[in-house]
Amino acid sequence: MCLINFHFQDHPLYKLIVVANRDESYARPTKRAGFWDDEPNILAGRDLLQMGTWLGVSRQGRFAAITNFRDPSLPERTKSRGEIVRMFLSESRSNKEFIDELKNSRELYGGYNVLVGDGNQLMHYNNILDEINEIQPGTHSLSNYSLNTSWPKVVKGKQRLYEYLQSNPGRIECEELFKIVDDITVANDEDLPDTGVGIELERLLSPIFIKMPNYGTRCSTVVLINKNNEITFVEKTFQEGKYQFETKYEFKIKE
């Protein structure tokens, strides 16, 4: 997952509004979003290589999403980052207890940012910077460095979500949220970060929606948790930049 735009605890109807893109190799096997056979409380897409996920919710209203930390100099690790999201969604530990455990095991995983919580409390942890943030009400964005880092796609995604919500304080239209993350505009060179991958790759990775020969945006996801404790989960799947299909679930959080 390479861009997560979200609005938390600052809307008349919704506790949490998320619109996100997952960027990945086109060849990596993936299962479309659904409730898992082996973890029936989890609703998420699934990475069939490591059997974890990049973003999901639970029937109990828990939410988690993860992005990689972009730094090619970091060593490879054997444990899958997608396992972190699966663990949080399947457990009942508090956000703080879960992140405290992540801090203790931070060296076991490659670099990541993770969001964990629900419609009432949300926290962010970065294992490379060893940074914890309790999310404050408002609009935020997370890509492959840290929370609200001023990368072009982060700034643009955050601003577009904020502007949509300011002009539409009522019921959210999922299709309007998806328009926020379909932007293929390449950022100007002077605005690009230097993450160690070279200027050409920085350019290719700079759009909100990525289209490269072998890598790009595989899916876009909207998650809404409203003040009646109802969840809407919509996933649009793409292959090599072309729309494939949509998956949608709506359900009441289990008390």
N, C-alpha and C positions, 0 to 999 in steps of 0.2 A: 504494500500500500504506500503510495507516494504523495498523496495529498488528502488531508482530512480537514474540511472546513466545517465549523460547528458553532452553534449559538446556544448558550446555556442560561437557563433561569432568568430570561429577560424578554418574555413574550406573553401576551395575554392568554394564549390558548395552549402553548407548548412548553414543556420543561426542557426538552432537548431536541435540537434540529441538527441533523448531520447530512452533509453531502460530500462524498469521498470518491477518489479514483484509486484503483489498484493497478500498479504498473509491474509487469513481469515478463519474462521470456514467453514467447508464444508457444514454445514447445513444452513448457512445464504443465503436466497434467493437472486438471482442475475440475472439480464437481460444482455444478451450479448451486445456488443457495437453496437450502431446505432444512427441515429439522432432521438431525442426524439419527440414523438407526441405532448406533451404539451410545449416543448421548442425546436422548430424546428431548431434553430441555433446551438444547442449543439450536439456534437458527443462524446459519452462516453458510457461506461458500466453503469449499474445502480444498486444500492443497493435497493432492493425492500422492505426492512424493514423500512428504513428511507427516501427513495426516493432521496438520494443524489448520489454522485459519488466520486471516489478516484482519477481519472485522466481523463481529457478530453480536447477537443479543440472546438473552435467555428468557424462558417463560416467566421467570421471577423478576424480570425487568433489568437485569444486569446488562451492561454494555461494555465492550472492549474493542480496541483497534490498535494496530501496530504499524510503524514504518521503520525501514532500515535507516541507520545513520551512515551517510555517505562519506567514506574515507577509505580509499583503496590501500592505504598503508596499514590498516588494522589487520591483525591476524585472523585467519579463519577459525571458527569454533564449530564443534560437532553438534551441539544442541540446537534444535530448531526454534527460531523466534516465534513461529506460529503456535508453538506449544504453550506459550505464555497466555495468549488470548483464550485458548481452549481451557486452560487451567482456571482462569478467573471466572469464565462463564459457567463452569461446572461446579464451582465451590460456593461457600457462603461466608467466607472470611471477609472482614471489612476491607475497604480500600487501603487503609493504612497498614493493616496486618499483611496484606498481600504485597504491597510495595516494600515494606520492611524485609520481607523474604527475598524479593527481587534484588534489593541492595546486597544482601548476604551472598547471593549467587550471581552477581553481575558479571563476573569473569567467565562464566560458563557459556555465554551467548555472544554472538556477533553484535555489533553496535545497533541499538534500537531506541526508539521512542515508543512509549505505550500510554494509552488513555484507558483508565478503568473507572467504573462507577455505575451510576444510574441517573435517573432524572432529578435526583435530589442532591447528590454530591458526585463530583468528578475530579479525578487526579491524574497528573502526568508524571511520568518518570523517564529519565534518559540515563542509560547505564554507562555511557562514555563520559559524560559530564558529571555523572552521579548527582543529578539535579531532580528535585521534586517540586512540583507546582500544584497547589490546590486551585482548581479552575474557578475564576471569579465570573460573576454574571456578565454576559456580553458575547461578542463575536470573536472567534479565534480561528487560527489556522496552523496546521502542523504538516511539515514535509520531512526532509531528510537531514535536518540539523537539530533544531529544537523548537520549542513552542513560540509561534509568532516571529520567527526569524525573518528578516527583511529580504528574503529571496523574491524575485519578481512574481513567481506563481503563488507564493504565500500571500503577498501583499494584494495581488489582484483577486485571488479567491476570497480572501477575507472581506475585501471591499465590496465585491459583487454580492456576496451573501448579505452583508449589512444593508446595502442599498435596497435589495429586494425586500427584506423584512421591514425596513422603514416605510416603504411604499405599499406594503401589503401586511397590515397588522392583524388580519383575520386568518381565515383558513388557508393553510399552505397548499399550493399546487405542486405536486412532485415534479411534473414536467418542467415547471419554471426553475426548480432547483437543479435539475439535470442540465439545463442550459448554462448554468454557472460553471460546470466542469467539462464542457465540450469544446473549449477554446484551444485551438492549435497554434496560436500566435507565438512565434519565437521571440524571446526577450532580446533587447539590445545588448551588445557585447559589454558596454560599460556598466550594465546592471547585473551581470552574471556573477555568481559566487565563484571562488576558486577552491574546489574541493579535492583537487589533485587528479582529476580525470582528463584534463586537457580542455582547451577552449572549444574544439569541435564537438566533443561529447557534452560539454556544459550547454552548448546551444541546443543540441538535440533533446536534452533532458529538461529544458527550460519551459516548454509549454505546459499548461494545465493538463491537456490531453495529448499524450505522446504517441507518435506514429514513427517507428523506426523499422528497418528491414526485419529484424528478428526479436524485437522487444518493443513493448508499448503498453498502453492502457488496455487491460483485459476486461475490467468491469467498472461500472459506476454504481454507487449505492446511496440510497436515501434512507435514513432512519428518523422517524418522528416518535417522540414520546409525549403524549398530551397530558393535560391536567386531570383527565378522567382515568389516567393510568392505562391508556390504550396505546399499543405500538403499531406503527405502519413500517414495513420493511420492503423496499423495492430495489431490485438489482437489475441493471441492464448489462448484458454480456456482449463483448466485442471480440473479433478475431482479426488481427492485422488491420485494426482501425475501422472495420466494418461491423455495423450493428447485427447481432445474431438473434437475441430474444430477450424478453423481460420476465422476471419472476416477482410475484407480489404476495405478501402475507400481511394479515391484519389480525390482531388478537388482544385480549384483555390480559393484563399482568396478573399472574397467579399470586394471590395473597398468602 
